[in-house]
Every structure is written in structure tokens, then in C-alpha cells.
Amino acid sequence: MLIIMTSPAFLMVSGKPDKDIVAILVQAKKAGHPVALVSNHEQPT
């Protein structure tokens, strides 16, 4: 099993979510792998 855990900041490029990074995470989730975003800061807007 593969678990992907990253921070919300990893998804951001120039202040916006990067579509390619999001697509990779979506593909991993569709393949049955757990995907989680974790942060010890405030929730992103």
C-alpha cells in the first residue's frame, strides 16, 4: 500500500493550486491509495 501525505502548501504554485499536482493526487486516490493533506497551520482559504 502507498500512502501519500503532504501539506496544502505543496499544492500551491504562485498562490494557486497546481492542476498537475492535484491530478496526480486524484489518480493515486482513484487507484485506491490513501491521500491526505495535513498542516499544523490555519486552514487555507
Order of alpha helices (4+ residues) and beta strands (2+ residues): beta-alpha-beta-beta-alpha-beta
